[in-house]
């Protein structure tokens, strides 16, 4: 049996959710803050404009996708979907819609270079693309170092090679230097975009990361 009809319009639900997430995540210092959510939300709307998708689900999933990120809850992947469901139930969103959104949140995360990410709906693929776009390019570089500093990781250690993790547990438990993350995740995302819009947007961002790494290693070696 589904929920009774919501007393809120879809736009009111989106507005209330945006305000709720902004209150929760403002000032967060690891790169998973409100501004990350806002960028992913905007990316998702841009991508959805060229896809046959239900925008209400896209927007809510984008807004709620990091409400309980496993990285900040001892690797617990159930926290985010649970918190999202609890919030949406308060707003009397239909059970079917809540289930769709929480499934997207469950499936969203990158799980390692040697793994595949199943995303079963166009709404999920749009939000996943939007989130991955914010992990690459100039902002992706900034976020990666912000997170590395937040976790007290070395910036770079030439004695520790990147590892292509073949399961989510190994990926989640990695404590490798930040530069390794480019090879373990960021440089792989361009070829894992689903939509044509995201693929196009990813090209320039990917190229910028490659240029950055060339400069980084040249400076590291004292060549520039």
C-alpha positions, 0 to 999 in steps of 0.5 A: 500500500503506497503512502497517502497523497502528499500535501506538498507539491513536487516543487515544494518537496524539492525546495524543502529538501534543498534547504534540509541538505544545505543545513546538514552539509554547509561548512563541511570541509572534505569536498562533500559539502552543500556546494558539491550537492548544488553542483551535482544538482545543476549538472543533473538538471543539465543532463536531464534536459536532453534525456527522457527522464522523470526530473522530480526523481533526478532532482531529489536523488541528486540532492540526497545522494550524499546525505549519509556518505559511507565514507563518513559512517565507517563504511556503512552503505545503508546510512544514506538510503535510510536517512533519505527515506526517512526524510522523504517519508516526512514529506509524504512522498510516495513509497514507489518514488522513495524506493527509486531514489534510495536505490539510486543512492545505493548504486551511485558510488564508484566501487573500484577500478575492477568493479562494475556499477549497475545503474538500472534507470535513466534517472540513476544514470543521470545522477551518477553522471552528474556526481562523477562530473564533479569528481573530475576537472579542476573542481575534481582536483580540488576536492580530491586534495581536500578529502586527502587532507581531511583524511590525513593522507600523503599528497604523493609517495612515489614508493606507493603505486596505484592499485586497481581495486577489484572489490568495494571493500578494498577500495573503501579501505584504501589509505593510499596517497591522494595522487594515486586516486587519480589513477584508481578512480578519477582518470577512469570516469570519462569512459564510465559516463552513461549519457551523451551530455556527460560524455561531452562534458567529461572530455575537457575535464579529463584533459585538464587532469592529464595536463595537471598531472604532467605539471605535477610530476615535472615539478616533483622531478625538478624539471619545471 
